[in-house]
Amino acid sequence: MPDDITIRRATADDAKRLTRLVRTSRAYRGDYAAMVDGYRIGGSYIEHHPVFVAVDTTDRVLGFYALLVDEAELDLAFVADSAQGLGIGRLLMTHMTGQAGAAGLRTVRVVSHPPAEEFYLRTGAVRTGTVPPTGHVHWDRPELRYEIA
């Protein structure tokens, strides 16, 4: 992983870039496209939830996550297609569990995009069940949990 990666708190000014990252993710093509069709991350969402972004020295967004502290749930986690395989996702999950611990959480729930389940397992989550289809989602989704030390 490159040394020049910084994780910082996202600001409302990042909203368009984070939205673009979600909407253009190759993980959500084909059958999964409906999940992100028209999806928007607004400035108020970023201001009201802990959203952290991984950036390089030019402030290029490499990935981000959003933690819903009140629900003890990882709401969003994305790594840019161009940054896949560089350890950005692992870095973000390590940061997320640190933030969760600092907020007093003992566990963090994840409802995963099916192809991302293996990533969460590799970064320390354990499978706890399955979430049935709802809304635009027409398939079962893995439910996982991170235990916070």
C-alpha positions as CSV (number, residue, x, y, z in Angstrom):
1,M,0.0,0.0,0.0
2,P,1.3,3.5,-0.8
3,D,2.6,5.6,2.1
4,D,1.0,8.7,0.9
5,I,-2.6,7.8,1.7
6,T,-4.4,9.9,4.3
7,I,-7.8,9.2,5.9
8,R,-9.7,12.3,6.8
9,R,-13.2,13.3,7.8
10,A,-15.3,13.9,4.7
11,T,-16.9,17.3,4.2
12,A,-20.0,18.4,2.3
13,D,-17.7,19.4,-0.5
14,D,-16.8,15.7,-1.0
15,A,-20.5,14.7,-1.7
16,K,-20.3,14.8,-5.5
17,R,-17.1,12.9,-5.6
18,L,-18.4,10.2,-3.2
19,T,-21.6,10.0,-5.2
20,R,-19.7,9.5,-8.4
21,L,-17.5,6.8,-6.8
22,V,-20.7,4.9,-5.8
23,R,-22.5,5.3,-9.1
24,T,-19.5,4.3,-11.2
25,S,-18.3,1.3,-9.1
26,R,-17.9,-1.7,-11.4
27,A,-19.1,-3.9,-8.5
28,Y,-22.6,-2.5,-9.2
29,R,-22.9,-3.3,-12.8
30,G,-25.4,-5.7,-14.4
31,D,-27.9,-7.2,-12.0
32,Y,-26.6,-5.0,-9.1
33,A,-27.0,-1.7,-11.0
34,A,-30.4,-1.1,-9.5
35,M,-28.8,-0.7,-6.0
36,V,-27.0,2.5,-7.0
37,D,-29.2,3.8,-9.7
38,G,-29.9,7.4,-8.8
39,Y,-28.0,7.0,-5.5
40,R,-26.8,10.3,-4.0
41,I,-24.7,11.1,-1.0
42,G,-25.7,14.5,0.2
43,G,-23.8,17.1,2.1
44,S,-26.2,16.8,5.1
45,Y,-25.6,13.0,5.2
46,I,-21.8,13.7,5.5
47,E,-22.3,16.4,8.1
48,H,-24.5,14.1,10.3
49,H,-22.6,10.8,10.1
50,P,-19.0,9.9,10.5
51,V,-17.9,9.6,6.9
52,F,-14.2,9.2,6.3
53,V,-12.4,9.3,3.0
54,A,-9.0,7.9,1.9
55,V,-7.2,10.4,-0.3
56,D,-3.8,10.6,-2.0
57,T,-1.4,13.6,-1.9
58,T,-3.5,15.3,-4.6
59,D,-6.7,14.8,-2.6
60,R,-7.9,12.2,-5.1
61,V,-10.6,10.0,-3.5
62,L,-9.5,6.4,-3.3
63,G,-12.3,5.1,-1.1
64,F,-14.5,6.0,1.8
65,Y,-16.8,4.6,4.5
66,A,-19.8,5.8,6.5
67,L,-20.5,4.6,10.0
68,L,-23.9,5.0,11.6
69,V,-23.0,5.2,15.2
70,D,-26.5,5.2,16.6
71,E,-27.3,2.0,14.7
72,A,-23.8,0.5,15.1
73,E,-23.8,-0.2,11.4
74,L,-21.4,0.3,8.5
75,D,-23.7,2.0,6.0
76,L,-21.4,2.5,3.1
77,A,-17.9,1.4,2.1
78,F,-16.4,1.8,-1.4
79,V,-13.0,1.7,-2.9
80,A,-12.4,3.4,-6.3
81,D,-12.0,0.9,-9.1
82,S,-8.5,2.3,-9.9
83,A,-7.5,1.7,-6.2
84,Q,-8.6,-1.9,-5.9
85,G,-6.0,-4.2,-4.6
86,L,-3.8,-1.5,-2.9
87,G,-4.9,-2.2,0.6
88,I,-7.2,0.9,0.8
89,G,-10.2,-1.2,1.8
90,R,-8.3,-2.9,4.6
91,L,-7.0,0.5,5.8
92,L,-10.5,1.9,5.8
93,M,-11.9,-1.0,7.8
94,T,-9.1,-0.7,10.4
95,H,-9.9,3.0,10.7
96,M,-13.6,2.3,10.9
97,T,-13.2,-0.2,13.8
98,G,-11.0,2.3,15.6
99,Q,-13.7,5.0,15.2
100,A,-16.3,2.6,16.3
101,G,-14.3,1.7,19.4
102,A,-13.8,5.4,20.2
103,A,-17.6,5.9,19.9
104,G,-18.1,3.1,22.5
105,L,-19.4,0.5,20.1
106,R,-18.8,-3.1,20.8
107,T,-19.9,-4.4,17.4
108,V,-20.6,-3.0,14.0
109,R,-23.2,-4.6,11.7
110,V,-22.6,-4.9,8.0
111,V,-25.2,-5.8,5.4
112,S,-22.9,-6.6,2.5
113,H,-23.1,-6.4,-1.2
114,P,-22.9,-10.2,-2.1
115,P,-19.6,-9.9,-4.0
116,A,-18.0,-8.0,-1.1
117,E,-18.6,-10.6,1.5
118,E,-15.2,-12.2,1.1
119,F,-13.5,-8.8,1.6
120,Y,-15.3,-8.2,4.9
121,L,-14.4,-11.7,6.1
122,R,-10.8,-11.2,5.2
123,T,-10.8,-7.9,7.2
124,G,-12.1,-9.5,10.4
125,A,-15.9,-9.6,10.1
126,V,-17.8,-12.7,10.9
127,R,-21.0,-13.9,9.1
128,T,-24.1,-13.7,11.3
129,G,-26.9,-14.4,8.8
130,T,-28.7,-13.3,5.7
131,V,-30.9,-10.2,5.0
132,P,-33.8,-11.0,2.6
133,P,-34.6,-8.9,-0.5
134,T,-36.3,-5.5,0.0
135,G,-37.0,-2.5,-2.2
136,H,-34.6,-2.3,-5.2
137,V,-32.6,-5.2,-3.9
138,H,-33.9,-8.5,-5.3
139,W,-31.4,-10.9,-3.7
140,D,-30.3,-12.1,-0.3
141,R,-27.4,-10.2,1.2
142,P,-24.9,-11.5,3.7
143,E,-25.1,-10.0,7.2
144,L,-21.8,-9.7,9.1
145,R,-20.4,-8.2,12.2
146,Y,-17.1,-6.7,13.3
147,E,-16.3,-7.3,17.0
148,I,-14.7,-4.1,18.4
149,A,-11.9,-4.7,20.9
